[in-house]
């Protein structure tokens, strides 16, 4: 079977308030490169990904093009667009580029990988697993079984339920979908008054009534959110490069 066209929407528009740094987290340097460099390099080098749509903070488009995309020769980046107030707004901005036909009919008929730019340790194995899973199930998300026991709390903060750990996954990205499916899901979502989705899988689950398959990401595929995460990332980088 011939490989379908795959577009990555990389989200790098977050403010990163929990990082407490003077620059947004995606531009913090690790080993002489901005954090977002490592994420984009993984997609640039991938045999799976054909195009990249990069979603950045409003007003940062020129900076990102000059200081990251052009500087590091990321040729797969076909569009840099401003993000919105919430994550789902930023995803929609990327999807609108696809839906406009700007990347061609092949892209519309293919698959879309939606990825948090702050997950810098995404790798080819994860992308390959995502492709194989979306081929079969149309919608899938990366994740890993929880290492910890999880408690569900009631409104007063008391432990109410302890789910079987074998059934509890920590969700990651990429979240991968048939492009036509995720575009339609978000189109319906954006028409509704009350939007309460924290990831793309919820958009598909709530609007399309299609089950979303979990596939294995990696315990290293962490999202850089706090200063502690940065220290972990430095260790991962040393081991990867060593």
Secondary structure, DSSP 8 states (H G I E B T S, - for coil): -----EEEEEEE----GGG--SS-GGG-EETTEEHHHHHHHHHHH-SS--EEEEEE-TT-HHHHIIIIIITTT-TTEEEEEE--SSHHHHHHHHHHHHHTTTT-HHHHTSEEEEEETT-TT--HHHHHHHHHHHHHHSEEEEEEE-SS---EE-TTS-EEE---GGG-EEEEEEEEEEHHHHHHHHHHHHHSS----SSHHHHHHHHH----EEEE--TT-----SHHHHHHHHHHHHHHH-
